[in-house]
Amino acid sequence: MAKTSSNTETGQAPSTESPSSEVELSPAWEAWVVDNLLDAVPLETLAATLQEQGVPQEVAQNEIMRIRNSAAFQRAMAFKKSSAQFQQITQLHRELRHNNRSEVGIPREKPMGGEVFFQNYYTQNQPVVLEGLAKDWPALSRWTPDYLTQLLGDEEVEVTADRESDPDYDANFKGHSVTMTMTDFLQRVQAVGTSNDIYMTANNRMMERPAFQRLIEDVCPPLEYVRDGHFAGGTSLWIGPQGTQTPLHHDNTNIIFCQLVGRKEFHLASPLETHMLKWATRTFYNEASFNPMDLDRFPELAQVQIETLILEPGDALFIPVGWWHQVQSLDFSISLSFINLLRPNRFDGYHPGK
């Protein structure tokens, strides 16, 4: 039986080889018929195309009817209908979000009570900048390289290094994990100036170590939003030079991301931006990039509503679960994030890239 390549994604007919043997279509042409039947292309149009490729009229008609009447095709039709219904719901919410977009993008609010926060932002899956949430924390003035060296200098820390040699450095963080003293790490960070080559991130889990829990004494956890005493597994520390990058990804938890030293630039997009699913990987990452944006490779990015903001020291950003985000440090930077919220905060089943 003849074999041929298929261009079924575009609905174009596969070419170059005979689409049939004496009695049946090749797999590639059968897939082409399925795709076009699902798109409601008239039967006579399909038959005419097959005949143009040398398929006898009777064989073309019989094969089209066999495929259309098969149990597998009927299941595919039912799945397509269900998928289209969900796509309409998603598209409706996406259009409403676009129509409601303000000129300032992500809202900026003074810290509010827990009930208002959870009602207006957590349950609505809506980012918000909480201006000044951390402005009175001692960490803002204390957390200098000298202070951290004095407090934790002899502690062994795990960091990610040699990141610039690997385009997938974040996903492959285990292969880039190295151990050194806190003193050595801070000296390297200060020496590199602008670089993405060395970074302490949430993946290094430093806040789970007892020695680093001393840092909680320098912060005032927002207990309107997070659980008291659940900081060892509920907080993450980020320290790095100007120029560190966190590639485009989503998380399976809501995050309250507090900026304490330096500034960070965020690019965010709602999970309702379904164009993003085309490039989602099996983990949490996305092959696309918001900065820089490659419209030649990812042209649909032009249709994605991307929000950009700069997070200043003392401010916090609520990053809702599922939101795509990409981050860059504009200065030497220290950040502390919280996931130990007072409401349920594990959404392990959310893997749209699978």
C-alpha positions as MATLAB code, in Angstrom:
seq = 'MAKTSSNTETGQAPSTESPSSEVELSPAWEAWVVDNLLDAVPLETLAATLQEQGVPQEVAQNEIMRIRNSAAFQRAMAFKKSSAQFQQITQLHRELRHNNRSEVGIPREKPMGGEVFFQNYYTQNQPVVLEGLAKDWPALSRWTPDYLTQLLGDEEVEVTADRESDPDYDANFKGHSVTMTMTDFLQRVQAVGTSNDIYMTANNRMMERPAFQRLIEDVCPPLEYVRDGHFAGGTSLWIGPQGTQTPLHHDNTNIIFCQLVGRKEFHLASPLETHMLKWATRTFYNEASFNPMDLDRFPELAQVQIETLILEPGDALFIPVGWWHQVQSLDFSISLSFINLLRPNRFDGYHPGK';
ca = [
       0.000    0.000    0.000;
       1.302    3.466   -0.837;
       2.672    5.634    1.949;
       2.904    9.427    1.869;
       3.623   12.340    4.168;
       0.689   14.346    5.479;
       0.144   18.069    5.901;
      -3.107   17.589    7.754;
      -2.514   20.502   10.145;
      -3.189   22.984    7.350;
      -5.878   20.915    5.687;
      -3.744   20.587    2.563;
      -3.640   17.298    0.754;
      -0.536   15.169    1.135;
       1.257   14.787   -2.155;
       4.046   13.070   -4.048;
       2.782    9.497   -3.806;
      -0.322    7.566   -4.708;
      -3.010    8.024   -2.039;
      -4.383    4.494   -2.359;
      -3.798    0.888   -3.137;
      -6.422   -0.938   -5.121;
      -8.912   -0.969   -2.235;
      -7.971    1.518    0.491;
      -6.296    4.828    1.258;
      -2.807    5.165    2.656;
      -2.627    6.209    6.352;
      -1.558    9.750    5.470;
      -4.493   10.248    3.116;
      -6.874    8.638    5.580;
      -5.727   11.181    8.173;
      -6.308   13.926    5.590;
      -9.875   12.708    5.062;
     -10.482   12.644    8.830;
      -9.208   16.204    9.282;
     -11.361   17.510    6.441;
     -14.463   15.648    7.595;
     -13.981   17.167   11.046;
     -13.807   20.569    9.340;
     -17.117   19.817    7.541;
     -15.619   19.866    4.043;
     -18.289   18.555    1.593;
     -17.974   14.885    0.691;
     -17.943   15.621   -3.026;
     -14.983   17.979   -2.561;
     -13.004   15.267   -0.780;
     -13.889   12.701   -3.414;
     -12.880   15.071   -6.212;
      -9.481   15.708   -4.614;
      -8.850   11.996   -4.219;
      -9.826   11.370   -7.818;
      -7.402   14.080   -8.937;
      -4.715   12.059   -7.165;
      -5.640    8.928   -9.089;
      -8.050    7.237   -6.705;
     -10.906    5.562   -8.578;
     -14.247    7.253   -7.960;
     -15.832    4.221   -6.305;
     -12.850    3.660   -4.021;
     -12.794    7.346   -3.034;
     -16.491    7.396   -2.187;
     -16.392    4.099   -0.320;
     -13.356    5.079    1.730;
     -14.819    8.443    2.673;
     -18.052    6.799    3.824;
     -16.169    4.052    5.670;
     -14.177    6.632    7.598;
     -17.185    8.852    8.291;
     -19.251    5.930    9.625;
     -16.493    4.422   11.761;
     -16.791    4.391   15.546;
     -13.408    6.089   15.851;
     -14.538    9.019   13.706;
     -17.781    9.383   15.652;
     -15.759    9.583   18.874;
     -13.507   12.172   17.256;
     -16.562   14.229   16.278;
     -17.891   14.102   19.838;
     -14.511   15.143   21.210;
     -14.249   18.012   18.742;
     -17.697   19.278   19.741;
     -16.802   19.146   23.433;
     -13.463   20.840   22.769;
     -15.144   23.578   20.733;
     -17.594   24.228   23.565;
     -14.778   24.676   26.066;
     -12.896   26.872   23.594;
     -15.930   29.131   23.324;
     -16.074   29.516   27.094;
     -12.363   30.304   27.235;
     -12.644   32.734   24.335;
     -15.551   34.510   26.041;
     -13.537   35.055   29.219;
     -10.484   36.059   27.194;
     -12.463   38.701   25.285;
     -13.986   40.028   28.499;
     -10.515   40.293   30.040;
      -9.223   42.132   26.970;
     -12.218   44.482   26.992;
     -11.678   45.198   30.679;
      -7.982   45.965   30.292;
      -7.082   49.314   31.776;
      -4.364   51.558   30.426;
      -2.213   50.830   33.463;
      -2.282   47.042   33.006;
      -1.869   45.042   36.232;
      -3.683   46.881   39.048;
      -1.627   48.448   41.807;
      -3.194   48.596   45.260;
      -2.207   49.358   48.802;
      -2.193   46.194   50.934;
      -5.775   45.261   51.784;
      -7.394   42.935   54.282;
      -7.264   39.222   53.696;
     -10.948   38.847   52.864;
     -10.750   41.500   50.142;
      -7.511   40.053   48.761;
      -8.821   36.511   48.484;
     -12.177   37.605   47.077;
     -10.879   40.085   44.493;
      -7.575   38.524   43.448;
      -7.082   34.922   44.600;
     -10.506   33.661   43.513;
     -10.500   35.823   40.374;
      -7.058   34.592   39.254;
      -6.057   38.249   38.932;
      -2.520   39.586   39.473;
      -2.048   42.676   41.605;
       0.918   44.731   42.767;
       0.682   45.272   46.522;
       2.478   48.581   46.841;
       4.556   48.952   49.978;
       3.670   45.534   51.396;
       7.291   45.080   52.513;
       8.380   48.724   52.819;
       8.732   48.574   56.615;
      10.528   45.247   56.772;
      14.018   45.432   58.333;
      15.290   43.329   55.406;
      15.040   46.303   53.044;
      17.871   48.081   54.802;
      19.699   45.117   56.326;
      20.048   42.684   53.445;
      23.309   43.866   51.970;
      26.076   41.487   50.870;
      28.057   42.464   53.967;
      25.147   41.720   56.306;
      24.376   38.367   54.701;
      28.055   37.451   54.766;
      28.248   38.243   58.468;
      25.049   36.311   59.220;
      25.445   33.302   56.920;
      28.911   33.561   55.382;
      30.180   30.156   56.527;
      27.001   28.315   55.535;
      27.208   26.049   52.526;
      24.649   27.033   49.926;
      23.404   25.488   46.720;
      23.143   27.805   43.723;
      22.782   27.402   39.969;
      25.873   28.254   37.937;
      27.148   28.065   34.370;
      23.625   28.900   33.231;
      24.656   30.765   30.106;
      26.077   27.569   28.583;
      22.626   25.949   28.440;
      19.509   27.424   26.777;
      17.374   25.272   29.118;
      19.285   26.230   32.252;
      16.188   26.621   34.411;
      14.576   23.308   33.501;
      17.996   21.636   33.872;
      18.798   23.348   37.152;
      19.922   20.116   38.824;
      22.741   19.830   36.322;
      23.807   23.381   37.123;
      23.600   23.115   40.911;
      26.866   23.738   42.722;
      27.763   24.084   46.390;
      29.869   26.852   47.882;
      29.882   29.023   50.974;
      27.550   31.977   51.176;
      30.614   34.229   51.266;
      31.960   32.790   48.006;
      28.555   33.068   46.349;
      28.079   36.721   47.276;
      31.610   37.562   46.171;
      30.988   35.949   42.780;
      27.679   37.767   42.381;
      29.323   41.110   43.087;
      32.249   40.340   40.789;
      30.252   39.405   37.677;
      28.381   42.701   37.394;
      25.673   41.953   34.819;
      25.208   38.230   34.223;
      22.741   35.354   34.044;
      25.420   32.825   34.897;
      24.953   32.466   38.659;
      21.739   32.684   40.667;
      20.167   31.421   43.880;
      16.556   30.528   43.074;
      13.529   28.811   44.561;
      14.796   25.534   43.096;
      17.751   25.655   45.481;
      15.346   25.487   48.471;
      17.627   27.453   50.768;
      14.776   28.633   52.998;
      14.178   25.024   54.018;
      17.533   25.008   55.815;
      17.409   25.930   59.517;
      20.226   28.481   59.231;
      18.286   30.472   56.651;
      15.153   30.569   58.754;
      16.942   33.310   60.701;
      16.142   35.586   57.777;
      12.454   35.461   58.711;
      13.364   37.643   61.701;
      14.067   40.441   59.209;
      10.676   40.264   57.507;
       7.108   40.822   58.594;
       5.163   38.020   56.895;
       1.768   39.252   55.613;
      -0.325   37.158   57.960;
      -3.540   38.443   56.383;
      -2.581   36.231   53.429;
      -0.105   33.555   54.630;
       0.063   30.976   57.400;
       2.145   31.854   60.427;
       4.898   29.369   61.239;
       4.814   27.597   57.856;
       7.872   29.264   56.385;
      10.392   26.429   55.936;
       8.467   24.984   52.992;
       6.387   28.032   52.227;
       9.016   30.624   51.312;
      11.741   30.871   48.679;
      14.816   33.079   48.444;
      16.182   34.616   45.264;
      19.613   36.318   45.137;
      21.482   37.235   41.983;
      23.247   39.912   39.971;
      21.756   42.324   37.510;
      20.824   40.436   34.354;
      19.510   37.180   35.799;
      16.617   35.722   33.839;
      13.806   33.354   34.694;
      12.399   31.992   31.424;
       8.736   31.951   30.493;
       6.808   29.474   32.641;
       3.790   29.029   34.881;
       3.547   27.676   38.416;
       1.116   25.287   40.082;
       0.672   27.577   43.079;
      -0.292   31.170   43.695;
       2.732   33.246   44.712;
       3.198   36.439   46.693;
       6.530   37.670   45.353;
       8.177   40.324   47.541;
      10.959   42.468   46.106;
      13.409   43.530   48.818;
      16.620   44.686   47.104;
      16.903   46.006   43.554;
      14.242   45.895   40.841;
      12.781   43.157   38.695;
      10.900   43.374   35.418;
       7.960   41.012   34.896;
       6.143   40.038   31.706;
       2.885   38.182   32.350;
       0.010   36.633   30.384;
      -3.214   35.020   31.543;
      -3.743   31.254   31.175;
      -6.776   32.265   29.085;
      -4.326   33.268   26.349;
      -4.771   29.913   24.636;
      -2.264   30.716   21.872;
       0.368   30.052   24.535;
      -0.631   26.384   24.714;
       0.907   25.731   21.306;
       4.363   26.181   22.788;
       3.809   24.800   26.298;
       6.185   22.010   27.261;
       5.444   18.939   29.348;
       6.781   20.646   32.461;
       6.023   24.246   33.426;
       7.902   26.027   30.673;
       7.050   27.572   27.331;
       9.178   27.584   24.196;
       8.161   31.166   23.423;
       9.646   34.275   24.997;
       8.056   37.600   25.879;
      11.414   39.384   25.991;
      12.819   39.321   23.408;
       9.754   38.421   21.342;
      10.342   36.365   18.198;
       7.285   37.015   16.025;
       8.849   35.193   13.085;
       8.947   31.964   15.049;
       5.873   32.621   17.211;
       3.606   34.913   15.150;
       0.557   34.317   17.361;
       2.329   36.182   20.174;
       1.064   39.344   18.489;
      -2.436   38.325   19.615;
      -1.460   37.643   23.232;
      -2.169   40.304   25.840;
       1.143   40.665   27.669;
       1.401   42.768   30.808;
       4.743   44.322   31.738;
       5.680   45.879   35.060;
       8.710   46.779   37.149;
       8.616   45.636   40.765;
      10.327   48.094   43.094;
      11.910   47.356   46.503;
       9.204   47.157   49.152;
       6.488   46.124   46.690;
       5.005   42.670   46.182;
       3.397   41.016   43.174;
       0.625   38.458   43.486;
       1.202   35.945   40.669;
      -1.911   33.781   40.285;
      -1.603   30.078   39.610;
      -1.296   29.278   35.922;
      -0.222   32.745   34.787;
       2.672   32.729   32.335;
       5.506   34.939   33.522;
       9.076   35.809   32.603;
      11.384   37.751   34.917;
      14.599   39.751   34.606;
      16.663   41.409   37.335;
      17.413   45.051   36.555;
      19.832   45.401   39.495;
      21.560   43.254   42.084;
      18.430   41.675   43.461;
      17.060   39.876   46.503;
      13.496   38.597   46.570;
      11.416   36.487   48.948;
       8.307   34.643   47.811;
       5.463   33.076   49.785;
       3.270   30.141   48.754;
       1.943   29.232   52.224;
      -1.382   30.994   51.662;
      -4.343   30.801   54.004;
      -6.403   29.262   51.191;
      -5.746   26.020   49.271;
      -2.664   26.512   47.144;
      -1.685   23.291   45.392;
      -2.966   22.745   41.872;
      -0.813   19.788   40.882;
      -3.228   18.659   38.174;
      -2.649   21.786   36.101;
      -0.250   20.771   33.311;
      -1.607   22.266   30.074;
       1.540   21.281   28.213;
       0.925   17.558   28.642;
];
